[in-house]
Amino acid sequence: MGLWEAVGQFEDSQTAIVTTAMLIVGGGIGVLMGSWLFGGRVKDLQSALDQSVKAINEHGAKTNEKLLEMNEQLASTMAALGQLKGAVSDIQTEAAAAEEVNALPADHQLNELRTKLKENWYSIRDELWRRANDPAVHGKTRAKYSKFGNYELGELVSTMKDDGNLDDRIAKLFRDAIEFWAWHRNGRAPLSQADVQTMREYKIQLVAQHNG
């Protein structure tokens, strides 16, 4: 007599009880078999997933570091190009000024005054660029400053002031020095020892303070 034939001889209530018991026992066996067959594999899959997530996070962090490093390098390159552009414009200005001076009667004293005036001015200009390229300034901001040339120093001062990288007093001193140099740049305006001293005082206030 088979199992189900034996069950068929029970009353309905007995049949329900037996069937339920068989389902419970079968389900328990199934759970145990599943745990035995797949439990270790599921654990391995979870570990692999955790390792994958960790690797992705680490890769993302390294990518962000590389992007920041590239941004800093780009800012430095742009700043260097800005200085190179300024140097070229200086050479052009000096060549034009030399032609005008050579057309005038030789005056050794006047040449000495112009030399001193330029030395003081170049110190002031270099100090402005030093502040614009200060590593404390954000890389993107330094890249923005590098787009200005030596003929746009007034605009550079205004931009740096608006960004909070120059206070009002220093910005005004830089503007005054820039305007004073623009007046004497081509060599046509009269130049005296007092003019040289004026530029020197700008230098003392702007450059000597930084140098201590």
Stockholm file with secondary structure:
# STOCKHOLM 1.0

chainA/1-212         MGLWEAVGQFEDSQTAIVTTAMLIVGGGIGVLMGSWLFGGRVKDLQSALDQSVKAINEHGAKTNEKLLEMNEQLASTMAALGQLKGAVSDIQTEAAAAEEVNALPADHQLNELRTKLKENWYSIRDELWRRANDPAVHGKTRAKYSKFGNYELGELVSTMKDDGNLDDRIAKLFRDAIEFWAWHRNGRAPLSQADVQTMREYKIQLVAQHNG
#=GR chainA/1-212 SS CCHHHHHHTSCHHHHHHHHHHHHHHHHHHHHHHHHHHHHHHHHHHHHHHHHHHHHHHHHHHHHHHHHHHHHHHHHHHHHHHHHHHHHHHHHHHHHHHHHHHHTSCCCHHHHHHHHHHHHHHHHHHHHHHHHHTCTTSCHHHHHHHTTCCGGGHHHHHHHHHHTTSSCHHHHHHHHHHHHHHHHHTTSCSCCCHHHHHHHHHHHIIIIIHHHC
#=GC SS_cons         CCHHHHHHTSCHHHHHHHHHHHHHHHHHHHHHHHHHHHHHHHHHHHHHHHHHHHHHHHHHHHHHHHHHHHHHHHHHHHHHHHHHHHHHHHHHHHHHHHHHHHTSCCCHHHHHHHHHHHHHHHHHHHHHHHHHTCTTSCHHHHHHHTTCCGGGHHHHHHHHHHTTSSCHHHHHHHHHHHHHHHHHTTSCSCCCHHHHHHHHHHHIIIIIHHHC
//
